[in-house]
Amino acid sequence: MSTNNFAFENRCIVVEDDDFTFENVPKHLEYVQGSNRNYPSYYLDKYRHRFYTLDIVITAAYYSGACIDYTPNDKYLDCIYECRNYVSNRDADDIFDDIYADFKAYKPKKRELRKLVRDAYNAKLGNYKPFDALFEFLFALEKVEADKILDKIRDDYGYTEVRKIANFCNGEALYEPIKEHQAV
């Protein structure tokens, strides 16, 4: 049984084996805990703590090379779980204020954000849909900036971005280069 060469969630900026040989690759020392052992991932050092809801990573390919991508990181919303369980005296408005302050640079819609925070705060135990909705809202805000960073990395290092166009029954995949400014 074969497998896909690249494992990615959002974008696949290809780093060839020669790029590693000639050190044409961003610095990446810290291993992402819990990443798939067949596709180990490392954080790109320069962007390690730049975002709240995503991480920019380089993931080893199965056969050769690697892929630069950004992946979701939902640990940011742990504060809502902790506050809901009476660990602190904070309410939904306090949490909204903190989240709004953290994401102010992205200019989120206050009314929509406040509703999402309240829904998540008041959700019944085991109902994760409001948390997912809040996370998707925040992730979408940061995704725009992450895309700009990945575009810059791709251009600065001379990498090629690909997308999967076919997945065969034996597990193999077919990729094609994405042309400049082509939507994914």
C-alpha positions in Angstrom: 0.0 0.0 0.0 1.4 3.4 -0.9 0.6 6.7 0.6 0.5 10.4 -0.2 3.9 12.1 -0.2 2.7 15.3 1.5 0.4 15.7 4.6 -1.0 19.2 4.8 -4.2 20.9 6.0 -4.3 24.2 4.3 -1.4 24.8 1.9 1.6 22.8 0.6 4.7 24.8 -0.1 7.2 22.2 -1.2 10.7 22.1 0.2 12.9 19.8 -1.9 15.7 17.6 -0.5 18.3 19.9 -2.2 16.9 22.8 -0.1 17.9 20.9 3.0 21.3 20.0 1.6 22.1 23.7 0.8 20.4 25.1 3.9 17.7 26.9 1.9 15.1 26.3 4.6 13.7 28.4 7.5 15.0 27.5 10.9 12.9 24.8 12.6 14.1 23.2 15.8 11.1 22.5 18.0 9.2 19.3 17.3 5.3 19.5 17.2 4.2 17.1 20.0 1.5 14.7 18.8 2.3 15.0 15.1 2.1 11.9 13.0 5.2 9.8 13.1 5.2 9.2 9.4 5.0 13.0 8.8 6.8 14.6 11.7 6.3 18.4 12.0 8.4 21.2 13.4 7.4 24.8 14.2 9.1 27.5 12.1 11.0 29.2 14.8 10.5 32.8 13.5 6.7 32.4 13.7 6.4 30.1 16.8 4.3 32.4 19.0 3.0 34.8 16.5 -0.6 33.5 16.3 -3.2 32.4 18.8 -5.2 29.8 16.8 -2.6 28.4 14.3 1.0 27.4 13.9 3.2 27.6 10.9 5.0 24.3 10.5 7.3 22.3 8.2 6.2 18.7 7.9 8.5 16.0 6.5 7.1 14.3 3.4 6.7 10.6 3.3 9.0 9.9 0.4 11.2 13.0 -0.1 11.2 16.7 0.8 8.9 18.5 3.1 5.9 20.8 3.1 5.3 24.2 4.8 1.8 24.8 6.0 -0.2 26.3 8.8 -2.2 24.1 11.2 -4.9 24.9 13.7 -4.0 25.2 17.4 -7.1 25.2 19.6 -5.3 25.5 22.9 -6.2 29.3 22.9 -9.8 28.5 23.9 -8.9 26.5 26.9 -9.5 29.6 29.0 -13.2 29.3 28.3 -13.3 25.7 29.6 -11.4 26.7 32.7 -13.6 29.7 33.5 -16.8 27.8 32.9 -15.8 25.2 35.4 -15.6 27.8 38.2 -11.9 27.7 38.4 -12.1 31.5 38.4 -14.7 34.2 38.9 -14.5 35.4 35.3 -17.7 35.6 33.2 -18.3 35.7 29.4 -17.8 39.5 29.2 -14.4 39.2 30.8 -13.4 36.5 28.3 -14.8 38.6 25.4 -12.7 41.5 26.5 -9.5 39.4 26.6 -10.2 37.8 23.2 -11.1 41.1 21.6 -7.8 42.6 23.0 -5.8 39.7 21.6 -7.5 39.9 18.1 -8.0 43.7 17.9 -5.4 44.1 15.2 -7.6 41.9 12.9 -10.6 44.1 13.5 -13.2 41.4 14.4 -16.9 42.3 14.3 -17.6 42.9 18.0 -21.2 41.9 18.0 -20.5 38.6 16.3 -17.5 37.8 18.5 -19.5 38.6 21.7 -22.3 36.3 20.6 -19.8 33.5 19.8 -18.1 33.9 23.2 -21.3 33.8 25.1 -22.6 30.8 23.2 -19.3 28.9 24.0 -19.3 30.1 27.6 -22.9 28.9 28.1 -22.7 25.7 26.1 -23.8 22.5 27.9 -21.0 20.1 28.8 -20.3 17.9 25.7 -21.7 20.4 23.2 -18.6 21.5 21.2 -20.4 23.2 18.3 -20.2 26.7 19.9 -16.5 26.2 20.6 -15.9 25.1 17.0 -17.8 28.2 15.7 -15.8 30.5 17.9 -12.5 28.8 16.9 -13.4 29.0 13.1 -14.2 32.7 13.5 -10.8 33.4 15.2 -8.9 31.1 12.8 -10.3 32.9 9.8 -9.1 36.2 11.2 -5.5 34.9 11.6 -5.5 32.9 8.4 -5.2 36.0 6.2 -2.0 37.0 7.9 -0.7 33.4 7.8 -1.3 33.3 4.1 0.8 36.4 3.6 3.6 34.9 5.6 3.5 31.7 3.6 3.5 33.7 0.3 6.6 35.5 1.5 8.4 32.3 2.5 7.5 30.7 -0.9 8.8 33.8 -2.8 11.9 34.4 -0.6 13.1 30.8 -0.7 12.0 30.1 -4.3 9.7 27.3 -3.4 6.8 25.9 -5.4 3.3 25.5 -4.0 1.3 22.5 -5.0 -2.2 21.2 -4.6 -3.5 17.7 -4.7 -5.5 17.0 -7.8 -6.0 13.2 -7.5 -5.9 10.5 -4.9 -5.6 7.0 -6.3 -7.0 3.8 -4.7 -3.5 2.5 -3.9 -2.9 5.6 -1.7 -0.7 7.5 -4.2 -1.6 11.1 -5.0 -1.0 13.4 -7.9 0.0 17.0 -7.3 0.2 20.0 -9.6 2.0 23.4 -9.1 -0.2 26.3 -8.3 0.5 29.2 -10.6 1.2 32.6 -9.1 -1.9 34.3 -7.6 -4.1 31.3 -8.4 -6.7 30.5 -5.7 -6.3 27.3 -3.9 
